[in-house]
Amino acid sequence: MSRDDDLQEYAQGEISSRHGRVNRWLIVVYVVLVIWSAAYLVLYWGGLGPGLGD
């Protein structure tokens, strides 16, 4: 079975997908975004936002 066998195409070939592994750098980006969003939520909970409250 070659790697081309698991390639799926949608929208008349405009979109193609394949089963495989997620790259490590993409997992790192997801983790960083989750940590950043949690920190932002905790730091600015209930306020107007950065620079808006006097």
PASESE-786556 format. One record per atom (N, C-alpha, C, O, CB): atom name; residue in one letter; z, y, x negated. Coordinates in Angstrom, 1 decimal, always signed. Glycine has a CB too. Layout:
! residues N
PT;CA;a;Z;Y;X
...
//
This chain:
! residues 54
PT;N;m;+0.0;-1.2;-0.8
PT;CA;m;+0.0;+0.0;+0.0
PT;C;m;+0.0;+1.2;-0.9
PT;O;m;+0.9;+1.4;-1.7
PT;CB;m;+1.2;+0.0;+1.0
PT;N;s;-1.0;+2.1;-0.7
PT;CA;s;-1.1;+3.3;-1.6
PT;C;s;-0.3;+4.4;-0.9
PT;O;s;+0.1;+4.4;+0.3
PT;CB;s;-2.5;+3.7;-1.8
PT;N;r;-0.1;+5.5;-1.6
PT;CA;r;+0.6;+6.7;-1.2
PT;C;r;-0.2;+7.4;+0.0
PT;O;r;+0.4;+8.1;+0.8
PT;CB;r;+0.9;+7.6;-2.3
PT;N;d;-1.5;+7.2;+0.0
PT;CA;d;-2.3;+7.9;+1.0
PT;C;d;-2.1;+7.2;+2.4
PT;O;d;-2.5;+7.8;+3.4
PT;CB;d;-3.7;+7.9;+0.7
PT;N;d;-1.6;+6.0;+2.4
PT;CA;d;-1.5;+5.3;+3.7
PT;C;d;-0.4;+5.9;+4.6
PT;O;d;-0.5;+5.8;+5.8
PT;CB;d;-1.1;+3.8;+3.4
PT;N;d;+0.6;+6.5;+4.0
PT;CA;d;+1.7;+7.1;+4.9
PT;C;d;+1.4;+8.5;+5.2
PT;O;d;+2.3;+9.2;+5.7
PT;CB;d;+3.0;+6.9;+4.2
PT;N;l;+0.3;+9.1;+4.9
PT;CA;l;-0.1;+10.5;+5.2
PT;C;l;-0.5;+10.6;+6.6
PT;O;l;-1.4;+9.9;+7.1
PT;CB;l;-1.2;+11.0;+4.3
PT;N;q;+0.2;+11.5;+7.4
PT;CA;q;-0.2;+11.7;+8.8
PT;C;q;-0.7;+13.1;+8.9
PT;O;q;-0.2;+14.1;+8.3
PT;CB;q;+1.1;+11.5;+9.7
PT;N;e;-1.7;+13.3;+9.8
PT;CA;e;-2.4;+14.6;+10.0
PT;C;e;-2.2;+15.0;+11.4
PT;O;e;-2.3;+14.2;+12.3
PT;CB;e;-3.8;+14.6;+9.5
PT;N;y;-2.0;+16.3;+11.7
PT;CA;y;-1.9;+16.9;+13.0
PT;C;y;-2.8;+18.1;+13.1
PT;O;y;-3.2;+18.6;+12.0
PT;CB;y;-0.4;+17.2;+13.3
PT;N;a;-3.1;+18.5;+14.3
PT;CA;a;-4.0;+19.7;+14.5
PT;C;a;-5.3;+19.6;+13.8
PT;O;a;-5.6;+20.5;+13.0
PT;CB;a;-3.2;+21.0;+14.1
PT;N;q;-6.0;+18.6;+13.9
PT;CA;q;-7.3;+18.3;+13.3
PT;C;q;-7.3;+18.5;+11.8
PT;O;q;-8.2;+19.1;+11.2
PT;CB;q;-8.3;+19.3;+13.9
PT;N;g;-6.2;+18.1;+11.2
PT;CA;g;-6.1;+18.1;+9.7
PT;C;g;-5.5;+19.4;+9.1
PT;O;g;-5.4;+19.5;+7.9
PT;CB;g;-7.4;+17.9;+9.1
PT;N;e;-5.1;+20.3;+10.0
PT;CA;e;-4.5;+21.6;+9.5
PT;C;e;-3.1;+21.3;+9.0
PT;O;e;-2.7;+22.0;+8.0
PT;CB;e;-4.4;+22.6;+10.6
PT;N;i;-2.4;+20.4;+9.5
PT;CA;i;-1.0;+20.1;+9.1
PT;C;i;-1.0;+18.6;+8.7
PT;O;i;-1.4;+17.7;+9.4
PT;CB;i;+0.0;+20.4;+10.3
PT;N;s;-0.4;+18.4;+7.5
PT;CA;s;-0.3;+17.0;+7.1
PT;C;s;+1.2;+16.8;+6.7
PT;O;s;+1.8;+17.7;+6.1
PT;CB;s;-1.3;+16.7;+5.9
PT;N;s;+1.6;+15.6;+6.9
PT;CA;s;+3.0;+15.2;+6.5
PT;C;s;+3.0;+13.8;+5.9
PT;O;s;+2.1;+13.0;+6.2
PT;CB;s;+4.0;+15.3;+7.7
PT;N;r;+4.0;+13.6;+5.1
PT;CA;r;+4.2;+12.3;+4.5
PT;C;r;+5.7;+12.0;+4.4
PT;O;r;+6.5;+12.9;+4.2
PT;CB;r;+3.5;+12.3;+3.1
PT;N;h;+6.0;+10.7;+4.5
PT;CA;h;+7.4;+10.3;+4.3
PT;C;h;+7.7;+10.3;+2.8
PT;O;h;+6.9;+9.8;+2.0
PT;CB;h;+7.7;+8.9;+5.0
PT;N;g;+8.8;+10.9;+2.5
PT;CA;g;+9.2;+10.9;+1.1
PT;C;g;+10.6;+11.5;+0.9
PT;O;g;+11.4;+11.6;+1.8
PT;CB;g;+8.2;+11.7;+0.3
PT;N;r;+10.8;+11.9;-0.4
PT;CA;r;+12.1;+12.4;-0.7
PT;C;r;+12.1;+13.9;-0.7
PT;O;r;+11.1;+14.5;-0.8
PT;CB;r;+12.5;+11.9;-2.1
PT;N;v;+13.3;+14.5;-0.4
PT;CA;v;+13.4;+16.0;-0.5
PT;C;v;+13.7;+16.4;-1.9
PT;O;v;+14.6;+15.7;-2.6
PT;CB;v;+14.6;+16.4;+0.5
PT;N;n;+13.0;+17.4;-2.4
PT;CA;n;+13.3;+17.8;-3.8
PT;C;n;+14.7;+18.3;-3.9
PT;O;n;+15.3;+18.9;-3.0
PT;CB;n;+12.2;+18.9;-4.1
PT;N;r;+15.2;+18.2;-5.2
PT;CA;r;+16.6;+18.6;-5.5
PT;C;r;+16.7;+20.1;-5.3
PT;O;r;+17.8;+20.6;-4.8
PT;CB;r;+17.0;+18.2;-6.9
PT;N;w;+15.7;+20.9;-5.7
PT;CA;w;+15.9;+22.3;-5.7
PT;C;w;+16.0;+22.8;-4.2
PT;O;w;+16.6;+23.8;-3.9
PT;CB;w;+14.7;+23.0;-6.4
PT;N;l;+15.3;+22.1;-3.3
PT;CA;l;+15.4;+22.5;-1.9
PT;C;l;+16.8;+22.1;-1.3
PT;O;l;+17.3;+22.9;-0.5
PT;CB;l;+14.3;+21.7;-1.1
PT;N;i;+17.4;+21.0;-1.7
PT;CA;i;+18.7;+20.7;-1.3
PT;C;i;+19.7;+21.8;-1.8
PT;O;i;+20.6;+22.2;-1.1
PT;CB;i;+19.1;+19.3;-1.8
PT;N;v;+19.5;+22.2;-3.1
PT;CA;v;+20.4;+23.3;-3.7
PT;C;v;+20.2;+24.6;-2.9
PT;O;v;+21.2;+25.2;-2.6
PT;CB;v;+20.0;+23.5;-5.2
PT;N;v;+19.0;+24.9;-2.5
PT;CA;v;+18.8;+26.1;-1.7
PT;C;v;+19.5;+26.0;-0.3
PT;O;v;+20.1;+27.0;+0.1
PT;CB;v;+17.3;+26.4;-1.4
PT;N;y;+19.4;+24.9;+0.3
PT;CA;y;+20.2;+24.7;+1.6
PT;C;y;+21.7;+24.8;+1.4
PT;O;y;+22.3;+25.5;+2.2
PT;CB;y;+19.8;+23.3;+2.2
PT;N;v;+22.2;+24.2;+0.4
PT;CA;v;+23.7;+24.3;+0.1
PT;C;v;+24.1;+25.8;-0.1
PT;O;v;+25.1;+26.2;+0.4
PT;CB;v;+24.1;+23.4;-1.1
PT;N;v;+23.3;+26.5;-1.0
PT;CA;v;+23.6;+27.9;-1.2
PT;C;v;+23.6;+28.7;+0.0
PT;O;v;+24.4;+29.6;+0.2
PT;CB;v;+22.7;+28.4;-2.3
PT;N;l;+22.6;+28.5;+0.9
PT;CA;l;+22.5;+29.3;+2.1
PT;C;l;+23.6;+29.0;+3.1
PT;O;l;+24.1;+29.9;+3.7
PT;CB;l;+21.2;+28.9;+2.8
PT;N;v;+24.1;+27.7;+3.1
PT;CA;v;+25.2;+27.4;+4.0
PT;C;v;+26.5;+28.1;+3.5
PT;O;v;+27.3;+28.6;+4.2
PT;CB;v;+25.4;+25.9;+4.1
PT;N;i;+26.7;+28.0;+2.1
PT;CA;i;+27.9;+28.7;+1.6
PT;C;i;+27.9;+30.2;+1.8
PT;O;i;+28.9;+30.8;+2.1
PT;CB;i;+28.0;+28.3;+0.1
PT;N;w;+26.7;+30.8;+1.5
PT;CA;w;+26.6;+32.2;+1.7
PT;C;w;+26.8;+32.6;+3.2
PT;O;w;+27.5;+33.6;+3.4
PT;CB;w;+25.2;+32.7;+1.3
PT;N;s;+26.2;+31.9;+4.1
PT;CA;s;+26.4;+32.2;+5.5
PT;C;s;+27.9;+32.0;+6.0
PT;O;s;+28.4;+32.8;+6.8
PT;CB;s;+25.5;+31.4;+6.4
PT;N;a;+28.6;+31.0;+5.5
PT;CA;a;+30.0;+30.8;+5.8
PT;C;a;+30.8;+32.0;+5.2
PT;O;a;+31.7;+32.5;+5.9
PT;CB;a;+30.5;+29.5;+5.3
PT;N;a;+30.6;+32.4;+4.0
PT;CA;a;+31.3;+33.5;+3.4
PT;C;a;+31.0;+34.8;+4.1
PT;O;a;+31.9;+35.6;+4.3
PT;CB;a;+30.9;+33.6;+1.9
PT;N;y;+29.8;+35.0;+4.5
PT;CA;y;+29.5;+36.3;+5.2
PT;C;y;+30.2;+36.3;+6.6
PT;O;y;+30.6;+37.3;+7.0
PT;CB;y;+27.9;+36.4;+5.4
PT;N;l;+30.2;+35.1;+7.2
PT;CA;l;+30.9;+35.0;+8.5
PT;C;l;+32.3;+35.3;+8.4
PT;O;l;+32.9;+36.1;+9.2
PT;CB;l;+30.7;+33.6;+9.1
PT;N;v;+33.0;+34.8;+7.4
PT;CA;v;+34.4;+35.0;+7.2
PT;C;v;+34.7;+36.4;+6.8
PT;O;v;+35.7;+37.0;+7.3
PT;CB;v;+35.0;+34.1;+6.2
PT;N;l;+33.9;+37.0;+5.9
PT;CA;l;+34.2;+38.4;+5.4
PT;C;l;+34.0;+39.4;+6.5
PT;O;l;+34.7;+40.4;+6.5
PT;CB;l;+33.3;+38.6;+4.2
PT;N;y;+33.0;+39.3;+7.3
PT;CA;y;+32.6;+40.3;+8.3
PT;C;y;+32.9;+39.9;+9.7
PT;O;y;+32.3;+40.5;+10.6
PT;CB;y;+31.2;+40.7;+8.1
PT;N;w;+33.8;+39.0;+9.9
PT;CA;w;+34.1;+38.5;+11.3
PT;C;w;+34.7;+39.7;+12.1
PT;O;w;+35.7;+40.2;+11.6
PT;CB;w;+35.1;+37.3;+11.2
PT;N;g;+34.2;+40.0;+13.2
PT;CA;g;+34.7;+41.0;+14.1
PT;C;g;+34.4;+42.4;+13.7
PT;O;g;+34.8;+43.4;+14.5
PT;CB;g;+36.2;+40.8;+14.2
PT;N;g;+33.8;+42.7;+12.6
PT;CA;g;+33.5;+44.1;+12.2
PT;C;g;+32.1;+44.5;+12.7
PT;O;g;+31.4;+43.7;+13.3
PT;CB;g;+33.6;+44.2;+10.7
PT;N;l;+31.8;+45.7;+12.5
PT;CA;l;+30.5;+46.2;+12.9
PT;C;l;+29.4;+45.8;+11.9
PT;O;l;+28.2;+45.8;+12.2
PT;CB;l;+30.5;+47.7;+13.0
PT;N;g;+29.8;+45.4;+10.7
PT;CA;g;+28.8;+45.0;+9.7
PT;C;g;+29.0;+45.9;+8.5
PT;O;g;+29.7;+46.9;+8.5
PT;CB;g;+27.4;+45.1;+10.2
PT;N;p;+28.4;+45.5;+7.4
PT;CA;p;+28.6;+46.2;+6.1
PT;C;p;+28.0;+47.6;+6.2
PT;O;p;+26.8;+47.8;+6.6
PT;CB;p;+27.9;+45.5;+5.0
PT;N;g;+28.8;+48.6;+6.0
PT;CA;g;+28.3;+50.0;+6.0
PT;C;g;+28.3;+50.7;+7.3
PT;O;g;+28.0;+51.9;+7.4
PT;CB;g;+27.0;+50.1;+5.4
PT;N;l;+28.7;+50.0;+8.4
PT;CA;l;+28.6;+50.5;+9.7
PT;C;l;+30.0;+51.0;+10.3
PT;O;l;+30.1;+51.8;+11.2
PT;CB;l;+28.0;+49.6;+10.7
PT;N;g;+31.1;+50.4;+9.7
PT;CA;g;+32.4;+50.8;+10.2
PT;C;g;+33.1;+51.8;+9.3
PT;O;g;+33.1;+51.6;+8.1
PT;CB;g;+33.3;+49.6;+10.3
PT;N;d;+33.5;+52.9;+9.9
PT;CA;d;+34.2;+53.9;+9.1
PT;C;d;+35.7;+54.0;+9.5
PT;O;d;+36.4;+54.8;+8.9
PT;CB;d;+33.6;+55.3;+9.2
//
